[in-house]
Amino acid sequence: MELPSTKPYLLRALWEWCCDNGFTPYLSVQTDERTRVPREFVRDGQIVLNVGPDATNKLQIGNEYIEFQARFGGVARELSVPVDRVSAIYARENGAGMVFEIDGEAQPYDDASPEAGVVENGPDEAPPEPPRPQGGRPKLQRIK
């Protein structure tokens, strides 16, 4: 019997930690055909999503999918992200968080594809990079 993945539990815990400490939780997602996000924001098969309470509505971090509503350019959208496609969760303000490996069977879409899906906070903003702590590397931990 295969044990269930710890990834959704870690995502929920780090989301809660970010919110409890006044940080903005961001998800980095490698998109595939199951990822439902505004495709016009996909860059190189990736999307960065603000999943903070002020940016989302009806957020559900389940064991298989992360589902929520968010506004892009003032238009409400329904988003659905497979948990296995999340490559990182981190606090925007300090980069603290966790990095995950993406299992390789599903090929990420690239931004040239009409199906591609990477979301940022808006069309005029560059995807946020996690800030680097002064004098060192980001404090992200790889989980298998």
C-alpha positions in Angstrom: 0.0 0.0 0.0 1.4 3.3 -1.1 1.4 6.1 1.5 -0.4 9.3 0.6 1.7 12.3 -0.4 2.7 14.8 2.3 2.8 17.6 -0.3 -0.8 18.8 0.2 -0.4 18.8 4.0 2.8 20.9 3.7 1.1 23.3 1.3 -1.7 23.9 3.7 0.7 24.3 6.6 2.9 26.8 4.8 -0.1 28.7 3.5 -1.4 29.0 7.1 2.1 30.0 8.4 2.3 32.7 5.8 -1.1 34.1 6.7 -0.6 33.8 10.4 2.6 35.8 10.2 1.3 38.6 7.9 3.0 37.3 4.7 1.5 36.8 1.3 1.6 33.2 0.1 2.6 32.6 -3.5 2.4 29.4 -5.5 4.8 28.6 -8.4 3.1 26.1 -10.7 4.4 24.1 -13.7 1.3 24.0 -15.9 -0.1 21.1 -17.9 -3.4 20.2 -19.6 -5.1 19.8 -16.2 -4.1 23.3 -14.9 -7.0 25.7 -15.2 -5.6 29.3 -15.1 -5.9 32.3 -17.3 -3.7 31.1 -20.2 -2.7 34.6 -21.2 -0.4 34.9 -18.1 1.6 31.7 -18.8 5.3 32.2 -19.3 7.6 29.3 -20.2 5.1 26.8 -18.9 5.0 28.4 -15.4 2.7 30.6 -13.5 3.0 32.4 -10.1 -0.2 32.8 -8.2 -0.9 35.0 -5.2 -3.1 32.7 -3.0 -3.4 35.1 0.0 -6.8 35.6 1.6 -7.1 39.1 0.1 -6.5 37.8 -3.5 -8.6 34.7 -3.5 -12.2 33.6 -2.8 -13.4 30.1 -1.9 -9.8 28.8 -1.6 -9.7 25.0 -1.1 -6.3 23.3 -0.8 -7.3 19.7 -1.3 -5.2 16.6 -1.6 -5.5 16.5 -5.4 -6.3 20.1 -6.5 -6.1 23.7 -5.2 -9.2 25.5 -6.3 -10.2 29.1 -5.9 -11.6 32.2 -7.5 -9.4 35.2 -8.3 -9.7 38.4 -10.3 -7.5 39.2 -13.3 -8.0 42.6 -14.8 -11.2 43.0 -12.8 -12.7 39.8 -14.1 -13.4 36.9 -11.7 -12.0 33.6 -12.8 -12.2 30.0 -11.5 -8.8 28.4 -11.1 -7.8 24.8 -10.5 -4.2 23.7 -10.0 -3.2 20.0 -9.5 -1.2 19.7 -6.3 1.4 17.6 -8.1 2.2 20.6 -10.4 3.0 23.0 -7.6 6.8 23.6 -7.7 7.0 26.0 -4.7 5.1 27.8 -2.0 6.8 30.9 -0.5 6.2 34.2 1.3 6.4 37.1 -1.1 8.0 39.3 1.5 11.0 37.2 2.5 11.1 34.1 0.2 10.7 31.7 3.1 8.9 28.6 2.0 9.5 25.2 0.3 10.4 23.9 -3.2 9.0 20.6 -4.6 10.1 18.4 -7.4 7.6 17.9 -10.2 7.2 14.3 -11.3 7.9 14.1 -15.0 5.1 12.3 -16.9 2.9 15.3 -17.7 4.8 17.7 -20.1 4.4 21.4 -19.2 2.8 23.6 -21.8 4.9 26.4 -23.2 3.6 30.0 -23.5 3.2 29.7 -27.3 0.5 27.1 -26.8 -3.1 28.4 -26.6 -3.5 25.9 -23.8 -0.6 27.2 -21.7 -1.3 28.7 -18.2 0.9 30.8 -16.0 -0.8 33.4 -13.9 0.8 36.4 -12.3 -1.0 39.3 -10.5 -1.9 41.1 -13.7 -0.9 41.6 -17.3 1.5 44.5 -16.6 3.4 42.9 -13.8 6.5 40.6 -14.2 6.3 37.3 -12.3 7.5 37.8 -8.7 10.7 36.2 -7.7 11.2 35.1 -4.2 13.4 37.6 -2.4 16.9 36.4 -1.5 18.0 36.9 2.2 20.9 39.2 2.6 24.2 37.4 2.4 22.9 34.0 1.3 20.7 31.7 -0.6 16.9 31.5 -0.3 15.6 29.3 2.5 13.7 26.9 0.4 13.8 23.2 1.1 13.3 20.5 -1.6 10.8 17.8 -0.8 10.5 14.5 -2.7 
